Amino acid sequence: MAEPNILLTRIDNRLIHGQVGMTWTNWLGANLVVVADDEIAADPVQQNLMEMAITGNVGARFFTLQKTIDIIHKAAPSQKIFLVVRTPQNALTLIKGGVPIKEINVGNLHFAEGKKQVSKVISVTEDDIRCFQELEALGIACTAQGTPDDAKKPILSLIL
């Protein structure tokens, strides 16, 4: 099996929105955005809304985590994939399932009660911190970066 051409994996609880659908996709040169999320995979209304945020000749696929694990290796070499997940837990599930993710861009994790705010747009739970530590221990660089023009900051330097 050939390794899929995953250009970047982003954790963003908004999944596809303007920054993802236009800015990041264009900057990466991606021609396919894959959203790996169990909830969105079952919600065609949300899928249609997210597709509206994508510009140009870029496709979108919405798969459950398990389906992503099962089929990502079947991607054609011509597919330049921008993989988007909602949480660090989902990213870790994909990696443990064999998805070859080499680095993770952390874009947005909304604040909620019980979360620690570590930047303007990133708030984490204790389990998020554990997941980021495990990802880093697996050799996966996790950096906070809102847009391609922003400086990359190691997520653990913000958290710990």
RAKA-V563878 format. One record per helix or strand of 2 or more residues. SS is the DSSP state (alpha for helix, beta for strand). FROM is the first residue (numbers start at 1). TO is the last residue. If there is no record, write none. Layout:
((SS	FROM	TO) (SS	FROM	TO))
//
This chain:
((beta	6	12) (alpha	18	28) (beta	32	36) (alpha	38	41) (alpha	44	51) (beta	59	63) (alpha	65	74) (beta	81	85) (alpha	88	96) (beta	103	109) (beta	116	117) (beta	122	124) (alpha	126	137) (beta	141	144) (beta	153	154) (alpha	155	159))
//
